[in-house]
Amino acid sequence: MARVKYTEQDVNVMARMMRAEAEGEGRLGMLMVGNVIVNRLKANCLDFEGLRSINDVIFQVQGGNYSFEAVQKGNVFYQRAREVEKKLARAALNYWRQQPAKYALWYFNPYGECPPTWYNQPFTGQYKQHCYYEPIANTCEGAYRY
């Protein structure tokens, strides 16, 4: 059973984003980015209210900028999805979840140590260069849904 409904177009766009954001962190790093994408769709709270599809998540604009930097800056994002990333995208869409991204809604590469909070949200851990953050307790129950 999938965590969210999805189409092959969703698989493609998610695979492209996973690669663009975390190709240098290998398959596990790409899966964690995929986990965050699905979590944002499931959450329906905080910065992510009203998102109804993977496309909504990928192309969300906040504060005048795309939520994912790769949408406006990434040549890799606009390359064709490869089978290896499509397989990883399907895994994340279907169920794959792992700490530190298991409940995370945010991640970033600080080019240094991970701060203990990111916009007041608690740090859940680091994988390679990315720091992951989940919502403050009791502020976003949707982030913890299957």
Order of alpha helices (4+ residues) and beta strands (2+ residues): alpha-alpha-alpha-beta-beta-alpha-alpha-beta-beta-beta-beta
